[in-house]
Amino acid sequence: MSIHLPEGIRTFLAVVEAHSFSKAAEQLNISRARVSQIISRLEKDMGVQLLYRSTRSLSLSPAGDTFYQLSRQGIDQLEHAVLSAQNAHSSISGQIRINAVGGLFGEEILAPILVRFMAENPEIEIDLSFSSTREDLIEAQYDLVVRMGILPNSNLIGRKLTSYTNHLVASPNYLKSMPALNSPKDLLDHSLINGSVRRWSFTNTSNEEKYELPVQGKLKCSNGHVAKLATLSGAGISRQPAYYVEQEIESGKLIEILPQWQLPPSDVTLLYPQSRNISLRVKALVHYLIEAFKISND
């Protein structure tokens, strides 16, 4: 499948999704200077600034964010229409190898979507790995990788599937016997439980004050189930995504700590090679996942 987009839109999408002019240039097989020239021309033609750029950062302007969201939505719908037409004439088949974040997300959110995709496409086989190591998609021969949190530098295409808020939580019994918590600095006097995230970043919602805490956990474990069980048992304070602890917070089994200090959300991103290298079956699954998470987010 090949959708021929205007050069400016194609380049803009590549820059946003690669988070870099240089990486977009590699994906498009053109120079970085050419990418910059195309984006500048697009902004001039539209009469708005789409990207804020400096030597160290790249971000969307409010107008750029709106333009990206609507452009991506339209292209996704167009590609889905093309795939549907293609699939009507030839069913997709073959194996798709996926490496994904595990735990509750992998087992109860991602896996059911993959099972539904297989049910709708009986000739598809899924090889799903929940290994926690940062696999190289190309070298490990995975077709797709699903990651949560900060991504390593990569020339792969990254598509955000969803985002989860994070909460700092502890059990009522733990809090009864420990010093009061008024700011993130007070966490230094507490027992902490952490996984792969070794620095907790906070933003005060009332005055935008920021604080970053290096975490030396009493318990270190990347398995979310273990961290949650330890927190419920009173072993300490942990940082948990909303889908892990919403019910426990509502029931009072866990208490949200420092709610006025916001933790950054955890993005879930789908990584895959450039479109010209993807088989029809993988393209179909990419669009299926995007649509499934779009529905769950609405």
N, C-alpha and C positions, 0 to 999 in steps of 0.2 A: 504494500500500500504506500502511495506517495501523494501527499497533499502539497500542491505548489502554492506556497504563501508568498505575499509580497516581501521583498528583501528586508525592509525595515522591520516588519512585524516578526519575521522569522529570527532576525538578529536580536531584537529586543527580548523575545522569549528565551533565546539561548543565554543571553547575559543574565537575566533574572534567575533562571533555573540553575545556572552554573555558578552564580554568585561571583562572577569574575569576567572581566573583558578578555583576559588571556585564555581562560579555559573555554570560553565561547568561541574564540578565534580558532582554537585547536579543533573543536567539534565541527566548526563550519569550514575548516581548511582554508582560512583566509588570515591575513595579518591582523595583529591587535590594532594597528593604526586604522585599518579598513573598518573594523568593528566600531571604533570610536567615531569614525567619519559617518557611518550609516546611522548610528544612534543620534548624533548631533543633527543630521539632516531630518530624521524622523521628528525630533523635538521641534525643529524649526518649522517643518511643514504643519505640525499640529498646533504650534503656538503655545506649548506648555513644556515645562521641565518634567521629564519622566523619572530621571534618576539623579540622586545626589551622589557624587563621587569625590573621593579624595585619594591621596596616596595609600591610605590604609583601609578605607572602608567604601562600601557600595550599598546603597539602600534606595528603596522606592520612595518617590514623593507621593503625596496623597493622590494626585492625578495619575501618577504612574501605577500605583497600586490598583486603582479602579480600572485603568486600561488593561493591566495584566490580567486581573480576575475575569473581566468580560471577554477578553481575547482568548484566554485559555479555555474558558467555558465554551465559547463558540467553536473553537478548533476541536475540543474534545467531542462535542456533539457531531461535528462533521466527520471526524475520524470514526466515530461509533457508527454513523450511517453507512460509511464505506465498508467497514468491517461486517456489518449486518448484511449488506448486499453480497459481499464476497462469501460469507458463511452460508447464505441461502443456496449457493451453487455448489459449495464444497465444504463439508463439515471439517472442523479442525481436529487434529489428532496428534499423538506423540507425547513425549515426556517433557515436563517443565520442572527444572531443579530450582528450589527456593531455599535461601538461608534467611532466617528471620529471628528477631528478638523473641524470646520464649516467655515463660511465666504466664500470668493470667491473660496478658494481651495476646500472646501467641496461641494459647490453648482455647480461650473462650471468645475471642473477638476475631482474630485472623482466620484460624482453622475452620470455623463454620462457614465463612465466606468461600474458602477454597473448596470445601465439600459441596456447596451449592453449585459452584462453577463446574465441578466434575459431573454433578448430576445433570446439568444442562448440556454438558458436552461429553457424552459417554466414551468417546475415543481418546480422551485426555488422561494422562497419568501424571500424578504430582509426586515429586520426591522432595519432602519438606524436612529441613534440618533446623533445630533450635540451638545449635552450638553457639556459645556466648563469645567465642573469639571473633575478632574483626577479620572476616574472610575477605580475600581479594576476589572479587566477583569473576574477573576474567581468568586468573590463574587457577581458581578452584572450579571453574567451569559451571558456575551457577548462572541461571538465566536472569534471576531477580534476587535482590537483597532488600529486606525491610529492616530499617534501623530506627532507633529512638535516640533523641538527644543530638549532641554536636557531632557532625559528620567529619571524617577525615578528608583531606584534599583528594579530589577524585575528578577524572575526566568523564565520569559517567553522568548520565542524565538523572537528576533528582527531582521527584515529584512529591510534594507534601500530601499525605493522605488525611491526616487529622492532627489535632493538638490537644494535649491534656493538661489541665491545671495541676499543680503540685501543692500538697499540704504538709505542714510539719505537725506530727501527731505524737501523742503519748497516752498511756492508760491513766485513768483516774487514780489508781493505787500508786503508780509511780510518782505522780505529781504531788500527792499528799505528803510524801516524805522528803521532797527535794526543794531547793531554794526557788523563790519566785522568779518568774521570767517576765521582764519588761522590755528587753531589747535583745537582738541576736548575740550581743556580747555576753549576755548571761548564759548562753549555751555552753560556754567554756567550763562552767561549773557543773555540767550535767553529763550523764552517760549517753553517748550517741551511737546510733546504728546506721551504717551506710554501706552502699554497694559500690558501683563504678564511679559515681560522682563524688569527687574528693574535695570539692570546694562548693559551699552553698552560698549563692548570691541572693541578697535581699534588697528590696526597694520599699521604702516606707510610702504607703499609699496617700498619706496626708501631705507630705512635704517633699517627696521624691528623693529623700536621703537614701544613699546606698551603703551597703555593708557586705563584705565578703568574708566568710568564715572557712578557714582550712579545717577539714574534718579528720580527726583521728578517732575513728569509731572504736568503742569497746567491743563491738561485733562488726566485722566486715564480711559482707556476703552479697554477691550480685544477684542472688535468687530472691525475687520479691516476696514469694510465699514465706520464706524463712524470716526475712526482715519484718514482715507483717506479724507473724506469729510471735516473734521475740518482743515486738512492741506491745502486742496485746497482753503478753505475760508480765509486762512491767520491767523489761530489761533496759529500757531507755527510750530515747526520742529518735524518730526516723522521718525521712522525707519520702512521701508516698504519692504516686499519681492518683487522681481523683477516682478512677475506676476501681482502684484497690480498696479504698477506705470510705467511700461515700456512705455506705450502709452502716458501718461501724460508728462514724461520726454522728449520723442521725439517731442511732440507738443509744448513744452515750458510752459505748464500749471504748471508744477513743475520743480524745479531746483535741481539737485543733489549737495549736499553740501559735502565739504571735500573729493573729489573723491580719493585723494592720501592716505586717511586713510581708510583702508579696514575693513569692518565689517565681522564677521564670518558668514558663510552660515547657513541656516536653513535646517536641514535634516528632511525628512518625513519618518517615520519608521512604519512598519506594525508589530504589536505584536500579538502573538498567542501562545497557549499552545504547549508543546512538541508534536511531530508528532504522537506519539502512542495514544494520546488522541483526535485527530482530526478526524471528520467524513470525508467521501469522498467528500461531497459537499463543506466543508470548505477548504479542500486541493485544490480542483479544483479552488475555488475563489482566494486562495493565489497565485497560479501559474498564474491565469488570470491577477491579478493585477500587479504582477512582470513583466510579459511580456508586458502589456499595457504601463507601465511607462518606460520600457526599449526601446520600440519603440518611445515613445514621447521624450526620451532623446537623441536618435540618430540624 
